[in-house]
Amino acid sequence: MSTSASDAPKAAAVAHDLRVVVGRLRRRMREVATDGELSPSQVSVLSRLGKGEPGADTASGLAALEHVRPQSMATTLAALEDAGLIRRDPDPADGRRLVVTLTDPGRERAVGDGQAHEQWLARTMAERFDADELAVLARACALLARLDEQ
């Protein structure tokens, strides 16, 4: 289900506009975040751990899910561990592996930030969009989710 070559310029323009809009929305949502600043990658890791995503319990699994090098994930995890938001413990089934889990403050942070972001976004969308526009956004979300499918 691909588009024709004549659609490539349109896809490039939409990609540019989408990147700009998503960047602006990310910045706005960071303004809504609770106390303490975290990088976008740190927030993403907390979110994945909070959701209990399959494969998100080790550094290598998180690196694969986030599409980053293991060294970059190690830096992200070290910062989260220093902040007391995660801990790394030996895997009882394989002592060579470290299992990454949220601490209680990490769980509170993941839930709190997510709720604050979603509440702001829901309130803003309800104020600015009618029912038909919200339906279009729902369909767009399904399409955008396909971009991240492997």
N, C-alpha and C positions, 0 to 999 in steps of 0.2 A: 504494500500500500504506500508507494512513494509518489511524489509529485513529479511533474515533467521538468525538464531542464529550463523551460521558460518560467517556472515558478521559483527558481533559485534566487533571483534578485528580490522577490517579494519575501521569501523566507529569510533572507539576510536582513532586510529592513525590519521585519517583525522580531528577529533575534536581537537586533540592536535595541529596539524599543523595549522589549521584554527585559533585557539586561539592565537598562537604565531604571525602569519602573521597579524591578525587584530590588535593586540596590537602594533606591529611595525608601521603599517600604521597610527594608532591613534596618536602615538607619533610624527611621521613625520608631520602629519597634524596640530598638536598643534604648531609645530615650524613655520608653515605658518600663524598662526592666527595673527590677527591685535593686536594693542597695548592693554595691560592689560591682565593679566592671569585670566582665569576662569577654574574651575574644569570641568571635562568631564560631570558631572551631570548638572552643571549650563549651559553649552553649549547646552546640550540636551534639557533642559527646554526652553531655549531661542528659539531653533529651533522649538520645538512643538508649542510654542506660536506664533511664526512668521508664521507658516504654518496654524494656526487657526484650529488645529486638534480638532475634536469633543471630548468633555470631558476634554480638556486641559485648561479650563478657571477657574478651582478651584484647591485648594491645594489637595483635596482628589482625584479629577480626574487626576491630574498630577501624584500623587503618584501611582495610579492604572496603568496608562500608562507606568510609569517608573519602575514598579515592585519594589517599595521601600515602607518602612513604612511611615505613615503620619508624624511622628516626623522627619525623615530624609528629607522629602520634605519641612517641615517647616524651617529647617536649610538652605536648598538650596535657598528657596524663600527669607528668611531674608537676605542672602548674596547678592542676586540679587537686592533686594529692597534697601539695604544699598549702593550699587553701582549705584543706580539711573536707573537701567535697566528695572525694573518692578514697577507696583504699584498695591495695593490691595484696592478695593473699595467695599462698601456694594452692594449686588445684589439688584437692584430696585424691583425685583419681590419677593425676600426673603431676608429681612434684616439680617437674621442670617448667611447667606453665604457671603463670600468675593469672588469677581470676580478678577482674576489675568489678567492683561493686560500689554503689553509692553509699555514702555515710548518711546518717539522719539529716545533717545540714544540707548535704548534696541533694537528697530526695526532696526536702522542703524547697530548695532553690529551683530544682527542675520543675516541680509542680507550680510553684509560685510564679516564676517567670513565664511559663507556658500559659497559665491562666491570665496573667496580666496582659500578655500579648494578644491572646484570643479575645479577651473582653474588649480591649481597645479596638481591635480589628472589627469585631462584630458590631460594636456600637457605631463606629465610623461608617461601616457599610450600610447599616440600617438607616443612618441619617442621610446618606448621599445617594443610595440606589433604590429603585423601585423593585417590585417582585420580578418583573421580566429581566431586569439587569442582574439581579441575584441569581436567577436561573442560568443566565449566560455565564456568569462567573463559576457556577457549579460545574457546568459542562467544560469550561476552560480548565478547571482544576483537574478533571479526569484526563484531559488531553495532556496537560503538563506532567502529570504523574507518569505517563507513558515515556516521557523523555528520560526518566531515571531508571526505567526497566532495563535489565541486562539481557 
